[in-house]
Amino acid sequence: MPAVDREGIAIRAATPADAPAIGRIHVESWRESHRGLLSENLLDSVSALVRAAMWRGALESERPILLFVAQRTSGDLVGFVGGGSSRTTSLPHDAEVYAIYVLRPAQRRGCGRRLMAALADALLARGFTSLSLWVLEENANARRFYERLGGAVVGEKTELDNEHEFRVVAYGWNSLESLSSTAIGRH
């Protein structure tokens, strides 16, 4: 197991065997962080099995995404981050965080910061230089986290998911170096 922090959590690359836990974390954390911001119907429509299949497919594809998990010494996963090439041309950044979720009991303990650093290190190793991500405009906790990591608002748009419309904002980092594991102590 990779280095364990003082909270008993290690960050490591995900494997296809992690997909069920990643799917569960994705749904549970998504519901926790978006309760009161999105409709209950939308929150309840997300399935851990569907998300697990999505993440397994992403890991097993010909061009797998970068996916890291936060794992307790007990073996339980408590968070994950996934990213890769930017999926949007509206932002100048060459890489994107597709998802980052940490279960509430593991939040505010450096887990999210270490996940972001692992992703930044892997992206840097692949030649990427900058990073962006999209977050629900009303998700104040997530937005504060990205701002503490040095992210700046670089875009906004309205999204539509079935009958639901919501605003999202993009955060960007012009240099992945600022998020790397060597810079993590400066935040």
C-alpha positions as CSV (number, residue, x, y, z in Angstrom):
1,M,0.0,0.0,0.0
2,P,1.3,3.5,-0.8
3,A,2.2,6.0,2.0
4,V,-0.5,6.3,4.6
5,D,-1.2,9.8,6.1
6,R,-1.9,10.6,9.8
7,E,-5.6,9.9,9.2
8,G,-4.7,6.3,8.0
9,I,-5.6,7.0,4.4
10,A,-3.4,6.2,1.4
11,I,-3.9,7.4,-2.2
12,R,-3.4,4.9,-5.0
13,A,-4.3,4.2,-8.6
14,A,-7.7,2.6,-9.0
15,T,-8.2,-0.8,-10.5
16,P,-11.3,-2.3,-12.1
17,A,-11.9,-4.2,-8.9
18,D,-12.5,-0.9,-7.2
19,A,-15.4,0.0,-9.4
20,P,-18.2,-1.1,-7.1
21,A,-16.8,1.0,-4.2
22,I,-16.2,3.9,-6.5
23,G,-19.8,3.7,-7.8
24,R,-21.1,3.7,-4.2
25,I,-18.9,6.6,-3.2
26,H,-19.9,8.6,-6.3
27,V,-23.6,8.2,-5.5
28,E,-23.4,8.6,-1.7
29,S,-21.2,11.6,-1.8
30,W,-23.0,13.2,-4.8
31,R,-26.3,12.9,-2.8
32,E,-24.7,14.3,0.3
33,S,-23.2,17.3,-1.4
34,H,-26.2,18.2,-3.6
35,R,-29.0,17.6,-1.2
36,G,-31.1,20.8,-1.1
37,L,-29.4,22.0,-4.3
38,L,-30.9,19.6,-6.8
39,S,-34.3,18.0,-6.9
40,E,-34.9,14.8,-4.9
41,N,-36.0,13.0,-8.1
42,L,-32.7,13.8,-9.7
43,L,-30.8,12.8,-6.6
44,D,-32.7,9.5,-6.3
45,S,-32.3,8.7,-10.0
46,V,-28.6,8.0,-9.8
47,S,-27.7,4.3,-9.3
48,A,-24.5,3.0,-7.7
49,L,-24.6,0.0,-10.0
50,V,-24.7,2.2,-13.1
51,R,-21.9,4.4,-11.8
52,A,-19.8,1.4,-11.0
53,A,-20.2,0.1,-14.5
54,M,-19.3,3.5,-15.9
55,W,-16.1,3.7,-13.8
56,R,-15.2,0.1,-14.6
57,G,-15.6,0.9,-18.3
58,A,-13.5,4.0,-18.0
59,L,-10.7,1.9,-16.4
60,E,-10.9,-0.9,-18.9
61,S,-11.2,1.2,-22.0
62,E,-8.5,1.3,-24.7
63,R,-7.8,4.8,-23.5
64,P,-8.4,4.6,-19.7
65,I,-8.8,7.7,-17.7
66,L,-6.6,8.5,-14.7
67,L,-8.4,7.4,-11.6
68,F,-7.1,7.5,-8.0
69,V,-8.8,6.3,-4.8
70,A,-8.4,7.2,-1.1
71,Q,-8.2,4.0,0.9
72,R,-8.2,3.5,4.7
73,T,-5.8,1.0,6.2
74,S,-8.9,-1.2,6.8
75,G,-9.3,-1.4,3.0
76,D,-12.4,0.7,2.8
77,L,-12.4,3.4,0.0
78,V,-13.5,6.8,1.1
79,G,-12.9,9.0,-2.0
80,F,-11.8,9.1,-5.6
81,V,-10.8,11.5,-8.4
82,G,-10.8,10.9,-12.1
83,G,-9.6,13.0,-14.9
84,G,-7.8,13.3,-18.2
85,S,-7.9,15.3,-21.4
86,S,-10.2,18.3,-21.4
87,R,-13.6,17.4,-22.8
88,T,-14.5,21.0,-23.6
89,T,-13.1,23.5,-26.1
90,S,-14.7,26.5,-24.3
91,L,-11.8,26.6,-21.7
92,P,-8.1,27.0,-22.5
93,H,-7.0,24.2,-20.1
94,D,-5.7,20.9,-21.6
95,A,-6.8,18.6,-18.7
96,E,-10.0,18.2,-16.7
97,V,-11.1,16.7,-13.5
98,Y,-14.1,14.6,-14.5
99,A,-15.1,13.8,-10.9
100,I,-13.8,14.1,-7.3
101,Y,-15.9,12.8,-4.4
102,V,-14.9,12.2,-0.8
103,L,-17.4,10.7,1.7
104,R,-18.3,13.2,4.4
105,P,-16.5,11.5,7.3
106,A,-13.2,11.7,5.4
107,Q,-13.7,15.3,4.3
108,R,-11.6,18.2,5.8
109,R,-8.7,15.8,6.5
110,G,-6.5,16.4,3.5
111,C,-7.9,13.5,1.5
112,G,-9.3,15.7,-1.3
113,R,-6.2,17.7,-1.5
114,R,-4.0,14.5,-1.8
115,L,-6.4,13.1,-4.5
116,M,-6.0,16.3,-6.5
117,A,-2.2,16.2,-6.1
118,A,-2.1,12.6,-7.3
119,L,-4.1,13.5,-10.4
120,A,-2.0,16.6,-11.0
121,D,1.2,14.5,-10.7
122,A,-0.1,11.9,-13.2
123,L,-1.3,14.6,-15.6
124,L,2.1,16.3,-15.5
125,A,3.9,13.0,-16.2
126,R,1.7,12.7,-19.3
127,G,2.6,16.2,-20.6
128,F,-0.5,18.1,-19.5
129,T,0.1,21.7,-18.2
130,S,-3.2,23.1,-17.0
131,L,-6.5,21.9,-15.4
132,S,-10.1,22.8,-15.1
133,L,-13.3,21.3,-13.6
134,W,-17.0,22.1,-13.5
135,V,-18.9,22.4,-10.2
136,L,-22.5,23.2,-9.3
137,E,-22.7,27.0,-8.8
138,E,-24.6,26.6,-5.5
139,N,-22.1,24.0,-4.1
140,A,-20.4,26.4,-1.7
141,N,-18.3,23.8,0.1
142,A,-16.8,22.4,-3.1
143,R,-16.2,25.9,-4.4
144,R,-14.3,26.9,-1.2
145,F,-12.2,23.7,-1.5
146,Y,-11.2,24.6,-5.1
147,E,-10.5,28.2,-4.1
148,R,-8.3,27.0,-1.2
149,L,-6.3,25.0,-3.8
150,G,-5.8,28.1,-5.9
151,G,-8.5,27.6,-8.5
152,A,-10.1,30.6,-10.1
153,V,-13.5,30.9,-11.8
154,V,-12.9,30.7,-15.5
155,G,-16.3,30.0,-17.0
156,E,-20.0,29.3,-16.3
157,K,-22.9,27.8,-18.1
158,T,-26.4,26.3,-17.7
159,E,-26.8,22.6,-17.8
160,L,-29.9,20.6,-18.5
161,D,-30.4,17.0,-17.2
162,N,-33.8,15.7,-18.3
163,E,-36.2,18.2,-16.8
164,H,-33.7,19.8,-14.5
165,E,-31.8,23.0,-15.3
166,F,-28.9,24.2,-13.1
167,R,-25.9,26.5,-13.2
168,V,-22.3,25.3,-13.1
169,V,-19.1,27.2,-12.9
170,A,-15.6,26.2,-14.1
171,Y,-12.5,26.5,-12.0
172,G,-9.1,26.6,-13.6
173,W,-5.5,26.2,-12.8
174,N,-3.1,27.6,-15.4
175,S,-0.3,25.5,-14.0
176,L,-0.6,21.9,-12.8
177,E,2.6,22.5,-10.9
178,S,0.5,24.4,-8.3
179,L,-1.5,21.3,-7.5
180,S,1.3,18.8,-7.6
181,S,2.5,16.8,-4.6
182,T,5.6,19.0,-4.3
183,A,3.3,22.1,-4.0
184,I,0.7,20.5,-1.7
185,G,2.4,21.8,1.5
186,R,2.2,25.4,0.3
187,H,-1.7,25.4,0.3
